[in-house]
Every structure is written in C-alpha cells, then in structure tokens.
C-alpha cells in the first residue's frame, strides 16, 4: 500500500509531463486502474467507506485508541494517503486513482467495452 501511494504521489507530481505523452499516459492510467481494481479492491479489500470516517470522528470525542484503527492497517494507510492527497490535489486522488468502485466503473469506459450499447440505442 505504501508503494502504491508513493507511486501515485510521483505520478501526480509529474502529471503535466505525463499528459504531454498521451501513449505513455494511457498505459500508466490503465495500469493504475487495473492495480486499484485487482490488488487494492479484490485482494486487499481496501474499499473505504463513510463508516470509517464516523468511527474516526467518534474516537475524537470518546477517546482515541490506535488499536481501533490498526485492526485494518490497509484501511488506515489508505485513509492516511487519501487525507494527505486531498490536501494537495483534491478529491481526484481518491476518486480517480484509489477507489476500487470508481475504477470498476471507469475501466470499462476507458476500454470502450460498452460502446456497442450506446451505438445500439442511437
């Protein structure tokens, strides 16, 4: 998870250079989407939810205990990365790169899997 966050940080730091090279950007983007869906979503079960945010807010009022958050270290690490990413780049870090559900929706669109359905409706 730390390696994924470090690579994502590097990508975001050099994103202007990357988007000037559309072929490289496409392959890198597809790799990020695939990694998020398969590794983060299916293998690690790293889907963030509002429940985790509510638990964090409640812990601020009822006493913060590290043990509560370190039960799932992947989720804790992912939330930490998302929080830092949102400070610098906004919600696009999570929604565009680290959300397995968003990836499951974006990957077929990038691969143009459902284009036949749109052509059929028109």
KEKE-3310 file (N, C-alpha, C; in steps of 0.2 Angstrom, whole numbers, plus 5000, padded with zeros to 4 digits):
npx = (5004:5010:5019:5011:5005:5016:5020:5009:5010:5021:5017:5007:5015:5022:5013:5010:5020:5018:5005:5008:5013:5003:5002:5010:5004:4991:4994:5000:4989:4980:4986:4987:4973:4970:4978:4972:4959:4961:4972:4970:4957:4951:4960:4966:4955:4952:4942:4936:4925:4911:4908:4920:4925:4915:4918:4931:4928:4920:4929:4937:4929:4926:4938:4953:4960:4974:4973:4961:4961:4971:4968:4964:4976:4978:4967:4969:4981:4978:4967:4975:4984:4974:4969:4980:4983:4971:4973:4983:4979:4965:4949:4951:4962:4957:4945:4949:4960:4961:4950:4941:4928:4925:4935:4931:4920:4926:4936:4930:4924:4936:4941:4932:4921:4907:4903:4896:4883:4879:4879:4870:4858:4856)
npy = (4994:5006:5007:5009:5021:5029:5028:5034:5047:5051:5051:5061:5072:5073:5075:5084:5083:5070:5070:5076:5066:5056:5042:5036:5040:5035:5021:5021:5025:5015:5005:5009:5010:4996:4990:4996:4991:4976:4973:4982:4983:4969:4960:4965:4970:4984:4995:5010:5018:5027:5024:5021:5034:5040:5032:5037:5050:5049:5043:5054:5061:5051:5046:5043:5028:5019:5006:5003:5008:5002:4989:4986:4988:4991:4999:5010:5015:5018:5028:5037:5041:5046:5057:5065:5067:5073:5086:5091:5089:5088:5079:5071:5062:5051:5048:5046:5038:5029:5022:5008:5005:5016:5013:5001:5006:5015:5009:5000:5010:5016:5006:5005:4996:4996:5003:4997:4996:5010:5014:5006:5010:5023)
npz = (5000:5004:4994:4983:4986:4986:4972:4966:4971:4965:4952:4952:4955:4943:4933:4923:4914:4910:4904:4892:4884:4877:4874:4883:4895:4894:4895:4908:4915:4913:4919:4933:4935:4934:4944:4955:4955:4955:4964:4975:4977:4976:4981:4993:4999:5000:5002:5005:5017:5023:5035:5042:5043:5052:5063:5066:5069:5080:5089:5092:5101:5111:5115:5109:5102:5096:5093:5088:5075:5069:5067:5055:5045:5031:5027:5036:5032:5019:5021:5027:5016:5007:5014:5015:5001:4997:5003:4995:4981:4980:4979:4968:4969:4977:4971:4957:4957:4968:4972:4972:4968:4959:4950:4945:4938:4929:4922:4912:4904:4899:4892:4882:4882:4883:4872:4861:4866:4867:4854:4849:4855:4849)
capx = (5000:5014:5022:5006:5004:5022:5020:5004:5012:5026:5013:5004:5020:5025:5007:5010:5025:5015:4999:5010:5014:4997:5003:5013:4999:4986:4997:5001:4982:4977:4990:4984:4966:4970:4981:4967:4953:4963:4976:4968:4949:4949:4965:4967:4948:4954:4937:4935:4918:4909:4908:4927:4925:4911:4922:4936:4925:4918:4935:4939:4925:4926:4945:4957:4964:4977:4972:4955:4962:4976:4965:4964:4982:4977:4962:4972:4986:4974:4964:4981:4986:4969:4969:4986:4982:4966:4976:4987:4976:4958:4946:4953:4966:4954:4940:4952:4965:4962:4943:4940:4922:4926:4939:4927:4916:4930:4940:4926:4923:4942:4942:4926:4918:4900:4901:4891:4877:4877:4878:4863:4852:4856)
capy = (5000:5012:5008:5012:5028:5033:5029:5039:5054:5053:5052:5067:5077:5074:5074:5089:5080:5064:5071:5078:5060:5053:5035:5034:5042:5029:5014:5022:5026:5008:5001:5012:5007:4989:4989:4998:4986:4970:4972:4985:4981:4962:4956:4968:4973:4991:5000:5015:5019:5033:5021:5023:5042:5041:5029:5042:5056:5046:5042:5060:5063:5046:5044:5040:5022:5017:4999:5003:5009:4997:4982:4985:4993:4993:5004:5015:5018:5021:5034:5042:5043:5050:5063:5069:5068:5078:5092:5094:5088:5087:5073:5067:5057:5045:5046:5045:5033:5024:5020:5002:5005:5020:5010:4996:5009:5019:5004:4998:5016:5018:5001:5006:4989:4996:5007:4994:4998:5017:5014:5002:5015:5029)
capz = (5000:5004:4987:4978:4987:4984:4965:4965:4973:4959:4946:4952:4954:4936:4929:4917:4909:4908:4899:4886:4881:4878:4874:4890:4900:4893:4898:4915:4918:4913:4924:4939:4936:4935:4950:4960:4955:4956:4970:4981:4978:4976:4985:5000:5001:5003:5000:5010:5017:5027:5042:5044:5045:5058:5068:5067:5072:5087:5093:5094:5106:5116:5117:5103:5103:5090:5092:5084:5068:5067:5066:5047:5043:5024:5028:5040:5027:5013:5023:5028:5010:5004:5018:5013:4994:4997:5005:4989:4974:4980:4979:4962:4971:4979:4966:4951:4957:4974:4974:4968:4965:4954:4945:4942:4933:4924:4917:4906:4900:4896:4887:4877:4882:4882:4866:4857:4869:4866:4847:4848:4857:4845)
cpx = (5004:5017:5017:5005:5010:5022:5015:5006:5017:5022:5010:5009:5022:5019:5007:5015:5022:5009:5002:5013:5008:4997:5005:5008:4993:4988:4997:4994:4979:4980:4987:4977:4966:4972:4976:4962:4955:4966:4972:4960:4948:4954:4965:4960:4949:4949:4935:4927:4917:4909:4915:4928:4921:4915:4928:4934:4923:4924:4938:4936:4925:4933:4948:4961:4967:4975:4965:4956:4967:4974:4965:4970:4981:4973:4965:4977:4983:4971:4970:4983:4980:4968:4974:4985:4976:4968:4979:4983:4969:4956:4948:4958:4963:4949:4943:4957:4964:4955:4942:4933:4922:4930:4935:4922:4920:4934:4936:4925:4930:4943:4937:4922:4910:4898:4896:4884:4874:4876:4871:4857:4851:4853)
cpy = (5006:5013:5011:5019:5032:5034:5034:5046:5056:5054:5059:5073:5078:5074:5078:5086:5074:5065:5074:5072:5055:5045:5032:5035:5037:5023:5015:5022:5019:5004:5003:5009:5000:4987:4990:4993:4979:4969:4976:4983:4974:4958:4959:4970:4980:4996:5004:5016:5025:5030:5022:5030:5043:5038:5034:5048:5054:5045:5048:5063:5058:5043:5040:5034:5020:5010:4998:5004:5005:4990:4981:4990:4995:4999:5010:5019:5021:5027:5039:5045:5048:5056:5068:5071:5074:5085:5096:5094:5087:5080:5068:5061:5051:5043:5043:5039:5027:5021:5014:5002:5010:5017:5005:4999:5013:5014:5002:5004:5017:5012:5001:4999:4990:5001:5004:4996:5005:5017:5011:5007:5020:5026)
cpz = (5000:4997:4982:4979:4985:4976:4963:4966:4967:4953:4946:4952:4947:4931:4923:4912:4906:4903:4893:4881:4882:4878:4881:4895:4900:4896:4906:4918:4919:4918:4931:4940:4938:4942:4956:4961:4958:4963:4976:4983:4980:4981:4992:5003:5004:5001:5006:5011:5023:5035:5046:5047:5051:5064:5071:5071:5079:5091:5095:5100:5112:5118:5111:5105:5096:5088:5087:5077:5065:5066:5059:5045:5036:5024:5031:5035:5021:5015:5024:5021:5006:5008:5016:5005:4993:4998:4999:4982:4974:4980:4973:4964:4973:4973:4959:4951:4963:4976:4969:4965:4959:4948:4941:4937:4927:4919:4911:4901:4896:4890:4881:4877:4881:4876:4862:4859:4867:4858:4845:4850:4852:4838)
residu = (UNK:UNK:UNK:UNK:UNK:UNK:UNK:UNK:UNK:UNK:UNK:UNK:UNK:UNK:UNK:UNK:UNK:UNK:UNK:UNK:UNK:UNK:UNK:UNK:UNK:UNK:UNK:UNK:UNK:UNK:UNK:UNK:UNK:UNK:UNK:UNK:UNK:UNK:UNK:UNK:UNK:UNK:UNK:UNK:UNK:UNK:UNK:UNK:UNK:UNK:UNK:UNK:UNK:UNK:UNK:UNK:UNK:UNK:UNK:UNK:UNK:UNK:UNK:UNK:UNK:UNK:UNK:UNK:UNK:UNK:UNK:UNK:UNK:UNK:UNK:UNK:UNK:UNK:UNK:UNK:UNK:UNK:UNK:UNK:UNK:UNK:UNK:UNK:UNK:UNK:UNK:UNK:UNK:UNK:UNK:UNK:UNK:UNK:UNK:UNK:UNK:UNK:UNK:UNK:UNK:UNK:UNK:UNK:UNK:UNK:UNK:UNK:UNK:UNK:UNK:UNK:UNK:UNK:UNK:UNK:UNK:UNK)
# end
